[in-house]
Each structure stands twice: as structure tokens, then as C-alpha cells.
Amino acid sequence: MMARSCSSLFLAAVAVALVLAVPSLASDPDNLQDICVADLNSGMRKLKLNGFPCKANATAEDFFSGILAKPGATNTTSGSIVTSANVEKVPGLNTLGVSLSRIDYAPGGLNPPHTHPRATELVFVLSGELDVGFITTANKLFAKTISEGDVFAFPRGLVHFQKNSGDKPAAVISAFNSQLPGTQSIAMTLFGASPEVPDDVLAKAFQIGTEEVDKIKSKFAPKS
């Protein structure tokens, strides 16, 4: 009886430990030292490490960037521009599991539907007003209009978007629980992939003709 009780307690302890461990799997691995400034020029990058090798001589500059201070140019096809402060721009973020971006929107500008495969995103509105939303795997849309001072969260891996429906520019700061969250634009992924996704696959998926597929693909073709 005592052995069975001890066994049950052990299994319960293991279950609790596994539950407690799950959150740590939702973002970047914990760092094993105080700092590990990314050596972005190391030949070891060719080894495809999960992260970057550590730089030998770190300085304060490795942890600094003024890249988000100024608005980005929004004269793009979508009317928005993302400026990232991730490990590739701030090497001191290596192993720290965080990064930021600034997104600027022209009036009517859109940050098209996309996902971040490695991070949850939390936006803070610097100025303007935005219509934002994300779609769950059950195809339910969670949408809201947010304005200056508001925050909104986009769960990791879910398709989401932001649109400036106003007549003034807008801007947000985005926080991520990853040093390199990654971005996968839905339209660009499907219609701008290299090699191309076969026309018949896209035609059947979107229930359109192959001519329409080719027309859409031409909009995402690399500029010559």
C-alpha cells in the first residue's frame, strides 16, 4: 500500500513538472550564461545552429540600437513598413528570448495577413487607430479597433493582420518573446514561393482558374 502511494505521488510530481515545463517550450530556450552576444560574422553560421555563436569581446553597443526611433517609409505596395530590432540588428539579444519591431502605416495601409512561427506578438499603439485581428485554427476571427495607448496580443503561430482605416498615419511597437520570431506572409508564401507552388494546387485550394493564379503570382514575382 505504501509503495503504491509513493508511486502515485511520484507520478503526480512528474505530471506537475511536465506542466510547469510546457511554458518554457513556448518561446526561445533559456540562456545558460549572463550574455552571449551574437557573432553575426562567424563562419559557424553555416552550421545552422539554433541561435548564433557567442562573440568573444562584447561591448555596450551590442545591446543598443536607435533603429526604432524614426518612422519607416510607408510608400510600399501595402502602405506599411516593419522595422525590426531582433538579434540580427541587436546582437546582444542572442539567447535572451525577446525582440521588438516598429510598424508604420500610411492612411489606409495594411500589414497583410501573416504569422510568426516562433513568437507571440504584443502591439502597443504609438499613434493613430488600427483595425486588428487574428484567426484561430477553428476559423474564428477575434477583431478589435485599437488606438493610441492600447495594446493587443496576437497568439503565436496564428494568422493576424493590422489595417489603418483612418486618414492619418499610425504606428505601433511590437514586442515578441523570441530573439528572431520569423514572419511568414500568407499571400507571399503561397504566390511568391521559389520554386513556385503548382498552379493547379492553388487553383483548387482557392477555387479559381489557373489564369487567375498566374495573374496573382505576377504581382508577387521578384522585381527585375
C-alpha positions as a LaTeX table, in Angstrom:
\begin{tabular}{lrrr}
\hline
Residue & $x$ (\AA) & $y$ (\AA) & $z$ (\AA) \\
\hline
Met1 & 0.00 & 0.00 & 0.00 \\
Met2 & 2.84 & 2.38 & 0.94 \\
Ala3 & 4.66 & 1.54 & $-2.30$ \\
Arg4 & 1.53 & 2.28 & $-4.34$ \\
Ser5 & 1.07 & 5.62 & $-2.53$ \\
Cys6 & 4.69 & 6.61 & $-3.14$ \\
Ser7 & 4.34 & 5.61 & $-6.79$ \\
Ser8 & 1.23 & 7.79 & $-7.16$ \\
Leu9 & 2.99 & 10.74 & $-5.52$ \\
Phe10 & 5.93 & 10.26 & $-7.88$ \\
Leu11 & 3.69 & 10.20 & $-10.95$ \\
Ala12 & 1.84 & 13.28 & $-9.71$ \\
Ala13 & 5.17 & 15.08 & $-9.21$ \\
Val14 & 6.26 & 14.13 & $-12.73$ \\
Ala15 & 2.96 & 15.41 & $-14.16$ \\
Val16 & 3.31 & 18.74 & $-12.33$ \\
Ala17 & 6.90 & 19.06 & $-13.55$ \\
Leu18 & 5.80 & 18.46 & $-17.15$ \\
Val19 & 3.03 & 21.06 & $-16.88$ \\
Leu20 & 5.47 & 23.59 & $-15.43$ \\
Ala21 & 7.91 & 22.83 & $-18.22$ \\
Val22 & 5.42 & 23.50 & $-21.04$ \\
Pro23 & 5.62 & 27.33 & $-20.89$ \\
Ser24 & 9.37 & 27.19 & $-21.38$ \\
Leu25 & 8.80 & 25.32 & $-24.65$ \\
Ala26 & 6.61 & 28.15 & $-25.98$ \\
Ser27 & 9.47 & 30.54 & $-26.66$ \\
Asp28 & 13.25 & 30.59 & $-27.09$ \\
Pro29 & 15.35 & 28.26 & $-24.87$ \\
Asp30 & 16.70 & 29.74 & $-21.64$ \\
Asn31 & 20.21 & 31.18 & $-21.78$ \\
Leu32 & 22.97 & 29.27 & $-19.99$ \\
Gln33 & 25.13 & 32.31 & $-19.22$ \\
Asp34 & 24.74 & 36.01 & $-18.48$ \\
Ile35 & 25.31 & 37.15 & $-22.05$ \\
Cys36 & 26.06 & 35.59 & $-25.43$ \\
Val37 & 26.33 & 38.41 & $-27.95$ \\
Ala38 & 25.69 & 37.01 & $-31.43$ \\
Asp39 & 28.74 & 36.77 & $-33.64$ \\
Leu40 & 26.92 & 37.54 & $-36.87$ \\
Asn41 & 30.09 & 37.20 & $-38.92$ \\
Ser42 & 31.13 & 33.80 & $-37.61$ \\
Gly43 & 31.75 & 31.04 & $-40.11$ \\
Met44 & 29.82 & 28.80 & $-37.72$ \\
Arg45 & 26.56 & 30.29 & $-39.05$ \\
Lys46 & 26.88 & 27.79 & $-41.88$ \\
Leu47 & 26.29 & 25.02 & $-39.32$ \\
Lys48 & 22.69 & 26.25 & $-38.88$ \\
Leu49 & 22.86 & 26.49 & $-35.10$ \\
Asn50 & 19.61 & 27.13 & $-33.21$ \\
Gly51 & 20.75 & 30.66 & $-32.44$ \\
Phe52 & 24.15 & 32.24 & $-33.02$ \\
Pro53 & 27.63 & 31.50 & $-31.64$ \\
Cys54 & 28.88 & 33.86 & $-28.93$ \\
Lys55 & 31.10 & 36.82 & $-29.74$ \\
Ala56 & 34.39 & 36.90 & $-27.85$ \\
Asn57 & 34.51 & 40.59 & $-26.87$ \\
Ala58 & 31.12 & 42.12 & $-26.12$ \\
Thr59 & 30.54 & 45.86 & $-25.70$ \\
Ala60 & 27.62 & 48.06 & $-24.67$ \\
Glu61 & 26.98 & 48.80 & $-28.35$ \\
Asp62 & 25.99 & 45.17 & $-28.87$ \\
Phe63 & 22.96 & 45.78 & $-26.65$ \\
Phe64 & 21.92 & 49.11 & $-28.20$ \\
Ser65 & 20.08 & 50.31 & $-31.29$ \\
Gly66 & 18.30 & 53.51 & $-32.27$ \\
Ile67 & 16.66 & 51.80 & $-35.24$ \\
Leu68 & 13.10 & 52.20 & $-33.92$ \\
Ala69 & 13.38 & 55.92 & $-33.15$ \\
Lys70 & 12.24 & 57.19 & $-36.53$ \\
Pro71 & 9.19 & 56.28 & $-38.65$ \\
Gly72 & 9.82 & 54.00 & $-41.59$ \\
Ala73 & 8.90 & 54.91 & $-45.17$ \\
Thr74 & 5.37 & 53.68 & $-45.88$ \\
Asn75 & 5.43 & 54.17 & $-49.66$ \\
Thr76 & 5.19 & 50.40 & $-50.15$ \\
Thr77 & 2.67 & 48.26 & $-52.02$ \\
Ser78 & 0.73 & 47.57 & $-48.80$ \\
Gly79 & 1.20 & 51.04 & $-47.30$ \\
Ser80 & 3.08 & 49.75 & $-44.26$ \\
Ile81 & 6.67 & 49.06 & $-43.25$ \\
Val82 & 8.10 & 46.87 & $-40.48$ \\
Thr83 & 11.39 & 47.87 & $-38.84$ \\
Ser84 & 12.82 & 45.04 & $-36.74$ \\
Ala85 & 15.08 & 45.21 & $-33.70$ \\
Asn86 & 15.82 & 41.50 & $-33.47$ \\
Val87 & 19.05 & 39.58 & $-32.88$ \\
Glu88 & 20.22 & 40.35 & $-36.40$ \\
Lys89 & 20.11 & 44.08 & $-35.60$ \\
Val90 & 20.85 & 43.94 & $-31.86$ \\
Pro91 & 23.29 & 41.03 & $-31.39$ \\
Gly92 & 23.10 & 41.31 & $-27.60$ \\
Leu93 & 19.61 & 39.80 & $-27.80$ \\
Asn94 & 21.12 & 36.41 & $-28.60$ \\
Thr95 & 19.77 & 33.82 & $-26.08$ \\
Leu96 & 17.62 & 36.46 & $-24.29$ \\
Gly97 & 14.35 & 35.42 & $-25.98$ \\
Val98 & 12.97 & 38.92 & $-26.71$ \\
Ser99 & 12.85 & 41.40 & $-29.59$ \\
Leu100 & 10.92 & 44.44 & $-30.80$ \\
Ser101 & 9.64 & 45.86 & $-34.06$ \\
Arg102 & 8.16 & 49.14 & $-35.13$ \\
Ile103 & 5.37 & 49.14 & $-37.71$ \\
Asp104 & 4.37 & 52.32 & $-39.52$ \\
Tyr105 & 1.18 & 52.61 & $-41.58$ \\
Ala106 & 0.15 & 55.17 & $-44.16$ \\
Pro107 & $-3.55$ & 56.14 & $-44.19$ \\
Gly108 & $-5.27$ & 53.02 & $-45.49$ \\
Gly109 & $-2.08$ & 50.99 & $-45.01$ \\
Leu110 & $-2.21$ & 47.28 & $-44.27$ \\
Asn111 & 0.16 & 44.87 & $-42.57$ \\
Pro112 & $-1.11$ & 41.88 & $-44.60$ \\
Pro113 & $-2.22$ & 38.58 & $-43.02$ \\
His114 & 0.86 & 36.76 & $-41.72$ \\
Thr115 & 2.12 & 34.56 & $-38.88$ \\
His116 & 5.09 & 34.50 & $-36.52$ \\
Pro117 & 6.00 & 30.81 & $-36.16$ \\
Arg118 & 8.27 & 31.33 & $-33.15$ \\
Ala119 & 6.60 & 34.02 & $-31.05$ \\
Thr120 & 3.52 & 35.65 & $-29.58$ \\
Glu121 & 3.25 & 39.34 & $-30.50$ \\
Leu122 & 2.02 & 42.19 & $-28.31$ \\
Val123 & 1.48 & 45.55 & $-30.02$ \\
Phe124 & 1.39 & 48.96 & $-28.30$ \\
Val125 & $-0.15$ & 51.77 & $-30.35$ \\
Leu126 & 2.11 & 54.82 & $-30.55$ \\
Ser127 & $-0.27$ & 56.88 & $-32.69$ \\
Gly128 & $-3.34$ & 56.58 & $-34.86$ \\
Glu129 & $-6.07$ & 53.97 & $-34.94$ \\
Leu130 & $-5.96$ & 50.44 & $-36.32$ \\
Asp131 & $-8.36$ & 47.62 & $-37.10$ \\
Val132 & $-6.60$ & 44.44 & $-35.94$ \\
Gly133 & $-7.45$ & 40.78 & $-35.65$ \\
Phe134 & $-6.31$ & 37.17 & $-35.57$ \\
Ile135 & $-7.94$ & 33.93 & $-36.70$ \\
Thr136 & $-7.86$ & 30.75 & $-34.63$ \\
Thr137 & $-7.44$ & 27.23 & $-36.01$ \\
Ala138 & $-11.23$ & 26.92 & $-35.63$ \\
Asn139 & $-11.54$ & 29.80 & $-38.14$ \\
Lys140 & $-12.90$ & 32.22 & $-35.55$ \\
Leu141 & $-11.92$ & 35.85 & $-36.02$ \\
Phe142 & $-11.03$ & 37.95 & $-32.96$ \\
Ala143 & $-11.03$ & 41.59 & $-34.11$ \\
Lys144 & $-10.96$ & 44.99 & $-32.47$ \\
Thr145 & $-10.27$ & 48.64 & $-33.23$ \\
Ile146 & $-7.35$ & 49.93 & $-31.16$ \\
Ser147 & $-5.96$ & 53.44 & $-30.74$ \\
Glu148 & $-3.12$ & 55.36 & $-29.09$ \\
Gly149 & $-2.05$ & 53.77 & $-25.79$ \\
Asp150 & $-3.89$ & 50.49 & $-26.40$ \\
Val151 & $-2.30$ & 47.04 & $-26.50$ \\
Phe152 & $-3.42$ & 43.90 & $-28.35$ \\
Ala153 & $-1.97$ & 40.37 & $-28.36$ \\
Phe154 & $-1.59$ & 38.02 & $-31.31$ \\
Pro155 & $-1.03$ & 34.40 & $-30.19$ \\
Arg156 & 1.98 & 32.55 & $-31.53$ \\
Gly157 & 1.56 & 30.99 & $-34.95$ \\
Leu158 & $-1.95$ & 32.33 & $-35.66$ \\
Val159 & $-2.72$ & 34.34 & $-38.80$ \\
His160 & $-3.21$ & 38.03 & $-37.98$ \\
Phe161 & $-3.28$ & 41.50 & $-39.55$ \\
Gln162 & $-3.42$ & 45.23 & $-38.83$ \\
Lys163 & $-5.04$ & 47.90 & $-41.01$ \\
Asn164 & $-5.04$ & 51.67 & $-40.72$ \\
Ser165 & $-8.58$ & 52.58 & $-41.76$ \\
Gly166 & $-8.10$ & 56.22 & $-40.79$ \\
Asp167 & $-6.97$ & 59.26 & $-42.76$ \\
Lys168 & $-3.83$ & 59.83 & $-40.65$ \\
Pro169 & $-0.60$ & 57.82 & $-40.30$ \\
Ala170 & $-0.40$ & 55.24 & $-37.50$ \\
Ala171 & 2.43 & 53.43 & $-35.72$ \\
Val172 & 2.90 & 50.63 & $-33.19$ \\
Ile173 & 5.70 & 48.98 & $-31.25$ \\
Ser174 & 5.54 & 45.18 & $-31.31$ \\
Ala175 & 7.10 & 43.00 & $-28.61$ \\
Phe176 & 7.97 & 39.34 & $-29.19$ \\
Asn177 & 9.03 & 36.51 & $-26.88$ \\
Ser178 & 11.71 & 35.44 & $-29.34$ \\
Gln179 & 15.02 & 36.92 & $-30.45$ \\
Leu180 & 14.04 & 36.08 & $-34.06$ \\
Pro181 & 10.27 & 35.47 & $-34.29$ \\
Gly182 & 10.16 & 34.99 & $-38.06$ \\
Thr183 & 7.41 & 36.29 & $-40.33$ \\
Gln184 & 5.50 & 34.31 & $-42.92$ \\
Ser185 & 3.21 & 36.39 & $-45.13$ \\
Ile186 & 0.30 & 34.25 & $-46.31$ \\
Ala187 & $-0.04$ & 35.73 & $-49.80$ \\
Met188 & 3.70 & 35.91 & $-50.45$ \\
Thr189 & 4.21 & 32.37 & $-49.14$ \\
Leu190 & 1.61 & 30.88 & $-51.46$ \\
Phe191 & 2.02 & 33.04 & $-54.56$ \\
Gly192 & 5.66 & 34.10 & $-54.33$ \\
Ala193 & 7.38 & 30.88 & $-53.26$ \\
Ser194 & 10.51 & 29.68 & $-55.03$ \\
Pro195 & 10.23 & 27.12 & $-56.58$ \\
Glu196 & 6.60 & 28.01 & $-57.28$ \\
Val197 & 3.63 & 26.26 & $-55.72$ \\
Pro198 & 1.97 & 24.43 & $-58.65$ \\
Asp199 & $-0.86$ & 26.40 & $-60.29$ \\
Asp200 & $-3.32$ & 23.50 & $-60.04$ \\
Val201 & $-2.75$ & 23.27 & $-56.27$ \\
Leu202 & $-3.57$ & 26.95 & $-55.75$ \\
Ala203 & $-6.43$ & 26.87 & $-58.26$ \\
Lys204 & $-8.12$ & 24.02 & $-56.42$ \\
Ala205 & $-7.39$ & 25.45 & $-52.96$ \\
Phe206 & $-8.87$ & 28.86 & $-53.81$ \\
Gln207 & $-11.46$ & 27.55 & $-56.28$ \\
Ile208 & $-10.27$ & 29.81 & $-59.08$ \\
Gly209 & $-8.85$ & 29.24 & $-62.55$ \\
Thr210 & $-5.16$ & 28.82 & $-63.34$ \\
Glu211 & $-5.25$ & 32.10 & $-65.27$ \\
Glu212 & $-6.24$ & 33.91 & $-62.10$ \\
Val213 & $-3.46$ & 32.10 & $-60.24$ \\
Asp214 & $-0.88$ & 33.27 & $-62.77$ \\
Lys215 & $-2.21$ & 36.82 & $-62.56$ \\
Ile216 & $-1.85$ & 36.83 & $-58.77$ \\
Lys217 & 1.62 & 35.24 & $-58.94$ \\
Ser218 & 2.78 & 38.02 & $-61.27$ \\
Lys219 & 2.07 & 40.56 & $-58.51$ \\
Phe220 & 4.45 & 38.73 & $-56.14$ \\
Ala221 & 7.20 & 37.96 & $-58.63$ \\
Pro222 & 10.65 & 39.36 & $-57.74$ \\
Lys223 & 11.25 & 42.82 & $-59.20$ \\
Ser224 & 13.70 & 42.65 & $-62.09$ \\
\hline
\end{tabular}
